[in-house]
Amino acid sequence: MGRQSTSGPVDINGKGQVAFTEDVGNDRTMARFYDGKTFSNLGTLGGAGSFVNALNDVGQITGGSNFSPESTDTHAYRWTAHLRLA
């Protein structure tokens, strides 16, 4: 298994949720979310990587992602954590 490192937490909200960008190797990064129990991979918009810019107290993350594997152009996204009802 290859060594993975993070670029550090990008944002921590009032609920203790964390959004960060992880270095996954081969000059690629991947946006991640931690809700206090589970890590989530936010995926991409079809390209090789993604990154996080900000996280708010509602659990919404903004960032960017490559649109296709052949392109280095990035496109903005907004991702929202699913609410869990007790």
N, CA, C and O atoms as a GROMACS GRO file, in nm:
protein
  344
    1MET      N    1   0.085  -0.117   0.000
    1MET     CA    2   0.000   0.000   0.000
    1MET      C    3   0.089   0.123   0.000
    1MET      O    4   0.184   0.131   0.078
    2GLY      N    5   0.060   0.219  -0.086
    2GLY     CA    6   0.138   0.342  -0.094
    2GLY      C    7   0.114   0.434   0.023
    2GLY      O    8   0.009   0.429   0.087
    3ARG      N    9   0.211   0.517   0.050
    3ARG     CA   10   0.198   0.613   0.159
    3ARG      C   11   0.109   0.728   0.114
    3ARG      O   12   0.128   0.782   0.005
    4GLN      N   13   0.014   0.764   0.196
    4GLN     CA   14  -0.074   0.875   0.166
    4GLN      C   15  -0.057   0.983   0.270
    4GLN      O   16  -0.037   0.955   0.388
    5SER      N   17  -0.064   1.106   0.225
    5SER     CA   18  -0.056   1.218   0.319
    5SER      C   19  -0.164   1.318   0.284
    5SER      O   20  -0.213   1.323   0.171
    6THR      N   21  -0.199   1.398   0.381
    6THR     CA   22  -0.298   1.501   0.356
    6THR      C   23  -0.230   1.636   0.348
    6THR      O   24  -0.120   1.654   0.401
    7SER      N   25  -0.295   1.728   0.283
    7SER     CA   26  -0.242   1.864   0.279
    7SER      C   27  -0.286   1.939   0.403
    7SER      O   28  -0.256   2.058   0.418
    8GLY      N   29  -0.358   1.872   0.493
    8GLY     CA   30  -0.406   1.933   0.617
    8GLY      C   31  -0.551   1.969   0.607
    8GLY      O   32  -0.605   1.986   0.498
    9PRO      N   33  -0.617   1.981   0.725
    9PRO     CA   34  -0.757   2.021   0.723
    9PRO      C   35  -0.773   2.156   0.655
    9PRO      O   36  -0.698   2.250   0.683
   10VAL      N   37  -0.870   2.165   0.567
   10VAL     CA   38  -0.899   2.292   0.504
   10VAL      C   39  -0.996   2.370   0.591
   10VAL      O   40  -0.984   2.491   0.606
   11ASP      N   41  -1.092   2.300   0.647
   11ASP     CA   42  -1.191   2.370   0.728
   11ASP      C   43  -1.254   2.274   0.829
   11ASP      O   44  -1.275   2.156   0.800
   12ILE      N   45  -1.282   2.326   0.947
   12ILE     CA   46  -1.353   2.252   1.051
   12ILE      C   47  -1.471   2.340   1.092
   12ILE      O   48  -1.454   2.457   1.124
   13ASN      N   49  -1.592   2.282   1.091
   13ASN     CA   50  -1.709   2.364   1.125
   13ASN      C   51  -1.748   2.349   1.272
   13ASN      O   52  -1.682   2.277   1.348
   14GLY      N   53  -1.854   2.417   1.313
   14GLY     CA   54  -1.900   2.418   1.451
   14GLY      C   55  -1.948   2.283   1.500
   14GLY      O   56  -1.957   2.261   1.621
   15LYS      N   57  -1.980   2.190   1.408
   15LYS     CA   58  -2.024   2.055   1.445
   15LYS      C   59  -1.906   1.959   1.458
   15LYS      O   60  -1.925   1.842   1.491
   16GLY      N   61  -1.785   2.007   1.432
   16GLY     CA   62  -1.666   1.921   1.436
   16GLY      C   63  -1.643   1.843   1.309
   16GLY      O   64  -1.558   1.755   1.306
   17GLN      N   65  -1.718   1.873   1.204
   17GLN     CA   66  -1.696   1.809   1.075
   17GLN      C   67  -1.572   1.870   1.010
   17GLN      O   68  -1.542   1.988   1.029
   18VAL      N   69  -1.500   1.789   0.934
   18VAL     CA   70  -1.376   1.834   0.872
   18VAL      C   71  -1.381   1.806   0.722
   18VAL      O   72  -1.421   1.697   0.681
   19ALA      N   73  -1.341   1.902   0.642
   19ALA     CA   74  -1.325   1.884   0.497
   19ALA      C   75  -1.178   1.909   0.466
   19ALA      O   76  -1.120   2.007   0.511
   20PHE      N   77  -1.119   1.819   0.386
   20PHE     CA   78  -0.978   1.833   0.355
   20PHE      C   79  -0.946   1.774   0.219
   20PHE      O   80  -1.026   1.702   0.160
   21THR      N   81  -0.828   1.807   0.170
   21THR     CA   82  -0.778   1.756   0.043
   21THR      C   83  -0.665   1.660   0.072
   21THR      O   84  -0.570   1.695   0.142
   22GLU      N   85  -0.674   1.539   0.019
   22GLU     CA   86  -0.573   1.436   0.044
   22GLU      C   87  -0.488   1.415  -0.081
   22GLU      O   88  -0.540   1.407  -0.192
   23ASP      N   89  -0.357   1.407  -0.063
   23ASP     CA   90  -0.264   1.372  -0.169
   23ASP      C   91  -0.273   1.221  -0.188
   23ASP      O   92  -0.237   1.145  -0.098
   24VAL      N   93  -0.322   1.176  -0.304
   24VAL     CA   94  -0.338   1.033  -0.328
   24VAL      C   95  -0.231   0.977  -0.421
   24VAL      O   96  -0.241   0.863  -0.467
   25GLY      N   97  -0.128   1.056  -0.450
   25GLY     CA   98  -0.017   1.010  -0.533
   25GLY      C   99  -0.034   1.043  -0.679
   25GLY      O  100  -0.143   1.081  -0.723
   26ASN      N  101   0.073   1.028  -0.753
   26ASN     CA  102   0.074   1.055  -0.898
   26ASN      C  103   0.024   1.196  -0.930
   26ASN      O  104  -0.048   1.216  -1.028
   27ASP      N  105   0.063   1.294  -0.847
   27ASP     CA  106   0.023   1.434  -0.865
   27ASP      C  107  -0.128   1.452  -0.865
   27ASP      O  108  -0.181   1.539  -0.935
   28ARG      N  109  -0.199   1.370  -0.787
   28ARG     CA  110  -0.345   1.378  -0.777
   28ARG      C  111  -0.386   1.406  -0.634
   28ARG      O  112  -0.320   1.364  -0.539
   29THR      N  113  -0.496   1.478  -0.619
   29THR     CA  114  -0.556   1.501  -0.488
   29THR      C  115  -0.702   1.462  -0.493
   29THR      O  116  -0.763   1.457  -0.600
   30MET      N  117  -0.758   1.433  -0.374
   30MET     CA  118  -0.898   1.394  -0.366
   30MET      C  119  -0.963   1.465  -0.247
   30MET      O  120  -0.907   1.469  -0.137
   31ALA      N  121  -1.081   1.521  -0.270
   31ALA     CA  122  -1.157   1.587  -0.164
   31ALA      C  123  -1.217   1.483  -0.071
   31ALA      O  124  -1.270   1.381  -0.116
   32ARG      N  125  -1.208   1.510   0.061
   32ARG     CA  126  -1.258   1.417   0.161
   32ARG      C  127  -1.340   1.493   0.266
   32ARG      O  128  -1.325   1.614   0.282
   33PHE      N  129  -1.426   1.420   0.336
   33PHE     CA  130  -1.510   1.477   0.441
   33PHE      C  131  -1.512   1.380   0.558
   33PHE      O  132  -1.523   1.259   0.539
   34TYR      N  133  -1.501   1.434   0.680
   34TYR     CA  134  -1.509   1.353   0.802
   34TYR      C  135  -1.618   1.411   0.890
   34TYR      O  136  -1.614   1.529   0.924
   35ASP      N  137  -1.717   1.328   0.927
   35ASP     CA  138  -1.831   1.377   1.005
   35ASP      C  139  -1.818   1.347   1.154
   35ASP      O  140  -1.913   1.368   1.230
   36GLY      N  141  -1.704   1.300   1.196
   36GLY     CA  142  -1.682   1.263   1.336
   36GLY      C  143  -1.683   1.113   1.357
   36GLY      O  144  -1.637   1.064   1.460
   37LYS      N  145  -1.736   1.039   1.258
   37LYS     CA  146  -1.741   0.893   1.265
   37LYS      C  147  -1.690   0.827   1.138
   37LYS      O  148  -1.625   0.723   1.142
   38THR      N  149  -1.722   0.889   1.024
   38THR     CA  150  -1.696   0.826   0.894
   38THR      C  151  -1.625   0.923   0.800
   38THR      O  152  -1.657   1.042   0.795
   39PHE      N  153  -1.528   0.869   0.725
   39PHE     CA  154  -1.464   0.946   0.618
   39PHE      C  155  -1.538   0.920   0.488
   39PHE      O  156  -1.577   0.807   0.460
   40SER      N  157  -1.559   1.025   0.409
   40SER     CA  158  -1.623   1.012   0.278
   40SER      C  159  -1.530   1.066   0.171
   40SER      O  160  -1.468   1.171   0.189
   41ASN      N  161  -1.522   0.995   0.060
   41ASN     CA  162  -1.451   1.040  -0.058
   41ASN      C  163  -1.552   1.116  -0.143
   41ASN      O  164  -1.654   1.059  -0.182
   42LEU      N  165  -1.527   1.243  -0.171
   42LEU     CA  166  -1.624   1.322  -0.246
   42LEU      C  167  -1.620   1.294  -0.396
   42LEU      O  168  -1.709   1.338  -0.469
   43GLY      N  169  -1.519   1.223  -0.442
   43GLY     CA  170  -1.512   1.187  -0.583
   43GLY      C  171  -1.472   1.304  -0.672
   43GLY      O  172  -1.414   1.402  -0.625
   44THR      N  173  -1.502   1.291  -0.800
   44THR     CA  174  -1.467   1.394  -0.899
   44THR      C  175  -1.586   1.420  -0.990
   44THR      O  176  -1.690   1.355  -0.980
   45LEU      N  177  -1.569   1.516  -1.078
   45LEU     CA  178  -1.669   1.545  -1.181
   45LEU      C  179  -1.635   1.470  -1.310
   45LEU      O  180  -1.676   1.511  -1.419
   46GLY      N  181  -1.561   1.361  -1.297
   46GLY     CA  182  -1.524   1.280  -1.412
   46GLY      C  183  -1.376   1.280  -1.440
   46GLY      O  184  -1.329   1.201  -1.523
   47GLY      N  185  -1.302   1.366  -1.374
   47GLY     CA  186  -1.158   1.375  -1.398
   47GLY      C  187  -1.077   1.296  -1.298
   47GLY      O  188  -1.128   1.207  -1.230
   48ALA      N  189  -0.949   1.331  -1.289
   48ALA     CA  190  -0.855   1.255  -1.208
   48ALA      C  191  -0.851   1.299  -1.062
   48ALA      O  192  -0.803   1.224  -0.978
   49GLY      N  193  -0.898   1.419  -1.030
   49GLY     CA  194  -0.886   1.465  -0.892
   49GLY      C  195  -0.984   1.573  -0.854
   49GLY      O  196  -1.057   1.626  -0.938
   50SER      N  197  -0.983   1.605  -0.724
   50SER     CA  198  -1.069   1.711  -0.672
   50SER      C  199  -1.001   1.773  -0.550
   50SER      O  200  -0.904   1.717  -0.497
   51PHE      N  201  -1.052   1.887  -0.505
   51PHE     CA  202  -0.998   1.954  -0.387
   51PHE      C  203  -1.107   2.030  -0.315
   51PHE      O  204  -1.213   2.058  -0.372
   52VAL      N  205  -1.082   2.063  -0.189
   52VAL     CA  206  -1.176   2.135  -0.104
   52VAL      C  207  -1.131   2.280  -0.089
   52VAL      O  208  -1.012   2.308  -0.076
   53ASN      N  209  -1.228   2.372  -0.091
   53ASN     CA  210  -1.201   2.512  -0.062
   53ASN      C  211  -1.257   2.554   0.073
   53ASN      O  212  -1.188   2.624   0.148
   54ALA      N  213  -1.380   2.514   0.105
   54ALA     CA  214  -1.443   2.562   0.228
   54ALA      C  215  -1.553   2.465   0.273
   54ALA      O  216  -1.604   2.385   0.195
   55LEU      N  217  -1.587   2.475   0.404
   55LEU     CA  218  -1.693   2.396   0.467
   55LEU      C  219  -1.772   2.489   0.557
   55LEU      O  220  -1.713   2.566   0.633
   56ASN      N  221  -1.906   2.482   0.550
   56ASN     CA  222  -1.987   2.565   0.640
   56ASN      C  223  -2.051   2.480   0.750
   56ASN      O  224  -2.034   2.358   0.751
   57ASP      N  225  -2.124   2.544   0.841
   57ASP     CA  226  -2.184   2.473   0.954
   57ASP      C  227  -2.300   2.383   0.916
   57ASP      O  228  -2.344   2.302   0.998
   58VAL      N  229  -2.352   2.393   0.795
   58VAL     CA  230  -2.458   2.307   0.747
   58VAL      C  231  -2.401   2.176   0.691
   58VAL      O  232  -2.475   2.080   0.667
   59GLY      N  233  -2.270   2.173   0.670
   59GLY     CA  234  -2.206   2.055   0.612
   59GLY      C  235  -2.189   2.064   0.462
   59GLY      O  236  -2.166   1.962   0.397
   60GLN      N  237  -2.200   2.184   0.405
   60GLN     CA  238  -2.180   2.203   0.262
   60GLN      C  239  -2.033   2.234   0.236
   60GLN      O  240  -1.971   2.314   0.306
   61ILE      N  241  -1.979   2.170   0.133
   61ILE     CA  242  -1.840   2.189   0.095
   61ILE      C  243  -1.836   2.248  -0.045
   61ILE      O  244  -1.913   2.207  -0.132
   62THR      N  245  -1.748   2.344  -0.066
   62THR     CA  246  -1.721   2.394  -0.200
   62THR      C  247  -1.578   2.360  -0.236
   62THR      O  248  -1.491   2.353  -0.150
   63GLY      N  249  -1.556   2.340  -0.363
   63GLY     CA  250  -1.422   2.307  -0.411
   63GLY      C  251  -1.419   2.302  -0.560
   63GLY      O  252  -1.503   2.362  -0.628
   64GLY      N  253  -1.322   2.231  -0.613
   64GLY     CA  254  -1.307   2.217  -0.757
   64GLY      C  255  -1.268   2.076  -0.793
   64GLY      O  256  -1.216   2.001  -0.711
   65SER      N  257  -1.293   2.041  -0.919
   65SER     CA  258  -1.263   1.908  -0.968
   65SER      C  259  -1.232   1.916  -1.117
   65SER      O  260  -1.283   2.003  -1.188
   66ASN      N  261  -1.149   1.822  -1.163
   66ASN     CA  262  -1.127   1.809  -1.306
   66ASN      C  263  -1.253   1.752  -1.368
   66ASN      O  264  -1.319   1.666  -1.310
   67PHE      N  265  -1.285   1.801  -1.487
   67PHE     CA  266  -1.407   1.759  -1.554
   67PHE      C  267  -1.388   1.632  -1.636
   67PHE      O  268  -1.482   1.555  -1.653
   68SER      N  269  -1.267   1.610  -1.686
   68SER     CA  270  -1.240   1.489  -1.762
   68SER      C  271  -1.095   1.447  -1.739
   68SER      O  272  -1.012   1.530  -1.703
   69PRO      N  273  -1.064   1.319  -1.759
   69PRO     CA  274  -0.927   1.272  -1.738
   69PRO      C  275  -0.824   1.340  -1.827
   69PRO      O  276  -0.708   1.350  -1.789
   70GLU      N  277  -0.864   1.388  -1.942
   70GLU     CA  278  -0.772   1.450  -2.036
   70GLU      C  279  -0.747   1.598  -2.006
   70GLU      O  280  -0.655   1.657  -2.064
   71SER      N  281  -0.825   1.658  -1.919
   71SER     CA  282  -0.820   1.802  -1.897
   71SER      C  283  -0.765   1.836  -1.759
   71SER      O  284  -0.789   1.765  -1.662
   72THR      N  285  -0.691   1.946  -1.752
   72THR     CA  286  -0.647   1.998  -1.623
   72THR      C  287  -0.734   2.115  -1.580
   72THR      O  288  -0.712   2.173  -1.474
   73ASP      N  289  -0.834   2.151  -1.662
   73ASP     CA  290  -0.928   2.256  -1.624
   73ASP      C  291  -1.009   2.209  -1.504
   73ASP      O  292  -1.048   2.093  -1.497
   74THR      N  293  -1.035   2.300  -1.410
   74THR     CA  294  -1.116   2.265  -1.296
   74THR      C  295  -1.251   2.336  -1.301
   74THR      O  296  -1.262   2.447  -1.355
   75HIS      N  297  -1.351   2.272  -1.244
   75HIS     CA  298  -1.486   2.326  -1.237
   75HIS      C  299  -1.530   2.323  -1.091
   75HIS      O  300  -1.496   2.231  -1.017
   76ALA      N  301  -1.605   2.423  -1.052
   76ALA     CA  302  -1.651   2.433  -0.913
   76ALA      C  303  -1.760   2.330  -0.884
   76ALA      O  304  -1.834   2.288  -0.972
   77TYR      N  305  -1.767   2.290  -0.757
   77TYR     CA  306  -1.876   2.204  -0.713
   77TYR      C  307  -1.918   2.246  -0.573
   77TYR      O  308  -1.845   2.315  -0.502
   78ARG      N  309  -2.039   2.204  -0.534
   78ARG     CA  310  -2.087   2.216  -0.397
   78ARG      C  311  -2.142   2.079  -0.358
   78ARG      O  312  -2.223   2.021  -0.430
   79TRP      N  313  -2.096   2.029  -0.246
   79TRP     CA  314  -2.135   1.898  -0.195
   79TRP      C  315  -2.198   1.918  -0.058
   79TRP      O  316  -2.149   1.999   0.020
   80THR      N  317  -2.306   1.847  -0.028
   80THR     CA  318  -2.375   1.859   0.100
   80THR      C  319  -2.379   1.725   0.170
   80THR      O  320  -2.418   1.623   0.112
   81ALA      N  321  -2.338   1.725   0.298
   81ALA     CA  322  -2.345   1.604   0.379
   81ALA      C  323  -2.492   1.566   0.400
   81ALA      O  324  -2.577   1.653   0.418
   82HIS      N  325  -2.520   1.437   0.395
   82HIS     CA  326  -2.656   1.388   0.419
   82HIS      C  327  -2.686   1.399   0.568
   82HIS      O  328  -2.602   1.369   0.653
   83LEU      N  329  -2.805   1.442   0.597
   83LEU     CA  330  -2.848   1.452   0.737
   83LEU      C  331  -2.892   1.314   0.785
   83LEU      O  332  -2.960   1.241   0.713
   84ARG      N  333  -2.852   1.280   0.905
   84ARG     CA  334  -2.894   1.154   0.966
   84ARG      C  335  -2.996   1.185   1.074
   84ARG      O  336  -2.967   1.259   1.168
   85LEU      N  337  -3.114   1.128   1.061
   85LEU     CA  338  -3.219   1.151   1.159
   85LEU      C  339  -3.221   1.037   1.260
   85LEU      O  340  -3.215   0.920   1.222
   86ALA      N  341  -3.229   1.070   1.385
   86ALA     CA  342  -3.231   0.968   1.491
   86ALA      C  343  -3.370   0.913   1.509
   86ALA      O  344  -3.392   0.826   1.594
   0.00000   0.00000   0.00000
